């Protein structure tokens, strides 16, 4: 059972585009929070989204998020979010 999952309902723009989803926290609650915070921002900036190709936009943005999470900057952001959420992880 995943204890960090969250249901998100996010209005992306004024044209009535919404995202509904469950971010299951598979990578921890900090990853779910990172995605919830960044997904709408990145979508609004995405060229596919701007041309209303929402399927490609989601694929594009999720790849960007994956890349960001694997970067040094992304790791730092996750640590900041973890501290904010009071999450601790066992040492590797």
C-alpha angles and dihedrals in degrees: 000000000000111000098185100059120127133190111228130196111182129176105216101187144352092263090080097263111150135175120216118185151133115242099200098198090234088157091040133281091286091063091050090050092047091053093046091050097045106033097077093044094050092045092054089053096046118107093216090053091049089054089049094247091137097171093057091041092058092048091047095048095046089053089051091050092049090051092047093050091053093051126092090247091051091051090052091050091050090052090052091049091047091054091047090051093043092240120156127189129199114260114265 
